[in-house]
């Protein structure tokens, strides 16, 4: 039985919503056992993104400028012509993905990193986004630890307790 077959996400945790009228932002925080430099590479390097992220990038996200992000795990990929707006290795990364802004902050925490993701998502999809990112961040953590599971996104996430997570995040957020 592979590590992937044994993987199940833990309970919904480490997430909150910041509300500004109709604009809602999902905020996810994770404590990782690896240095910010190592996590930064996983967040920006296209080959690393293919191991865990819900999109592929046509170049490194480690510098400001245009980038093309393509969704994965869907029948037809959605391609976003977008741009990295801030890249301050290894602490801050900001870019747009479709109509949404993503901000990744990496703070040293002992020998590891406190990772915080802000993602403004339509309020009707915010618990879905939380469940999806929960699984992606679990996979990211394993990848950085040298124990890769392989990307789990789109419909395949249904096999890894995504529906349970979505329900737990709805309760957590009071939706």
C-alpha positions in Angstrom: 0.0 0.0 0.0 1.6 3.3 -1.1 1.7 6.4 1.1 -0.8 8.0 -1.3 -3.3 5.1 -0.6 -2.9 5.7 3.2 -3.3 9.5 3.0 -6.4 11.0 4.6 -6.6 14.7 5.5 -7.0 15.6 9.2 -9.9 17.7 10.5 -10.6 21.2 9.2 -8.3 23.6 11.0 -6.0 26.6 10.6 -8.4 28.6 8.5 -10.5 31.7 8.9 -12.5 34.1 6.8 -11.9 37.9 6.6 -15.1 39.6 5.4 -15.2 43.0 3.7 -18.8 43.3 2.6 -19.3 40.9 -0.3 -15.5 40.4 -0.6 -14.4 37.4 1.4 -10.8 36.2 1.9 -9.8 32.8 3.0 -6.8 32.8 5.3 -5.0 29.5 5.8 -2.1 29.1 8.2 0.2 26.1 8.4 3.3 25.4 10.4 5.8 23.4 8.4 9.0 21.7 9.6 11.2 23.1 6.8 13.1 26.4 6.3 11.4 29.3 4.4 13.9 28.9 1.5 12.8 25.3 1.0 9.1 26.2 1.1 9.7 29.2 -1.2 11.1 26.8 -3.9 8.0 24.6 -3.6 5.8 27.7 -4.1 7.6 29.1 -7.0 9.4 26.4 -9.1 7.3 25.0 -11.9 8.5 21.4 -11.4 7.7 21.7 -7.7 4.2 23.2 -8.4 3.4 20.1 -10.5 3.8 18.0 -7.4 1.2 19.7 -5.3 -0.5 22.9 -6.7 -4.0 23.1 -8.4 -2.3 24.7 -11.4 0.8 24.5 -13.6 3.0 27.6 -14.3 4.8 28.3 -17.5 7.7 29.9 -15.6 9.1 30.4 -12.1 6.9 32.6 -9.8 10.0 33.8 -8.0 10.1 37.1 -9.9 7.6 39.9 -10.8 6.1 39.8 -14.3 3.7 37.9 -16.6 3.0 34.2 -16.0 0.5 31.7 -17.5 -1.3 29.5 -14.9 -3.2 26.4 -16.2 -5.7 24.6 -13.9 -5.2 20.8 -13.7 -7.7 18.1 -12.7 -10.4 19.4 -14.9 -11.7 18.1 -18.3 -10.5 21.3 -20.0 -7.7 23.3 -18.4 -8.5 27.0 -17.7 -5.6 29.1 -18.7 -5.1 32.4 -16.8 -2.8 35.0 -18.4 -1.7 36.7 -15.2 1.2 38.3 -13.3 3.3 37.9 -10.3 2.9 41.3 -8.5 5.3 40.8 -5.6 8.2 38.3 -5.1 10.4 38.8 -2.1 12.3 35.5 -1.6 11.8 33.7 0.7 9.1 35.7 2.6 6.4 37.1 0.3 4.7 36.1 -3.0 1.7 37.7 -4.5 -0.1 36.9 -7.8 -3.5 36.8 -9.4 -5.1 33.5 -10.4 -8.1 34.1 -12.6 -10.1 36.8 -10.8 -8.6 36.0 -7.4 -5.6 37.4 -5.6 -3.2 35.0 -3.7 -0.7 36.2 -1.1 1.7 33.7 0.4 3.7 34.8 3.5 6.6 32.7 4.9 7.8 33.5 8.4 10.7 31.6 10.1 9.4 29.6 13.1 12.2 27.8 14.9 13.7 25.5 12.3 10.6 25.6 10.3 8.1 28.0 8.6 4.8 29.5 9.4 3.0 29.7 6.0 0.0 31.9 5.6 -2.1 32.0 2.4 -4.7 34.7 1.7 -7.0 33.9 -1.2 -10.0 36.0 -2.0 -12.7 33.5 -3.2 -16.4 34.0 -4.0 -18.2 33.5 -0.7 -20.3 30.7 -2.3 -17.1 28.7 -3.0 -15.0 29.6 0.1 -15.5 26.3 2.0 -14.7 24.3 -1.3 -11.5 26.4 -1.6 -10.6 25.8 2.0 -11.0 22.0 1.5 -9.0 22.0 -1.7 -6.2 24.1 -0.3 -6.2 21.9 2.9 -5.4 18.8 0.7 -2.9 20.8 -1.5 -1.0 22.0 1.6 -0.9 18.5 3.0 0.6 17.3 -0.3 3.0 20.3 -0.3 4.2 19.4 3.2 4.9 15.8 2.2 6.7 16.9 -1.0 9.0 19.3 0.9 9.7 16.6 3.4 10.9 14.3 0.5 7.9 12.0 0.9 5.8 13.0 -2.2 2.2 11.8 -2.5 1.7 13.3 -6.0 -0.8 16.1 -6.7 -4.4 15.5 -5.5 -6.7 18.1 -7.2 -10.0 18.3 -9.0 -12.3 15.4 -9.0 -9.6 13.1 -7.6 -9.8 15.0 -4.3 -13.3 13.3 -3.8 -11.4 10.1 -3.1 -9.5 11.8 -0.3 -12.3 13.0 2.0 -12.8 16.3 0.3 -16.6 16.3 0.9 -16.1 15.7 4.6 -13.5 18.6 4.7 -15.9 20.9 2.8 -18.7 20.2 5.4 -16.3 20.8 8.3 -15.1 24.1 6.9 -18.8 25.2 6.4 -19.3 24.5 10.1 -16.1 26.2 11.1 -17.0 29.3 9.0 -20.7 29.3 10.1 -21.9 29.0 6.5 
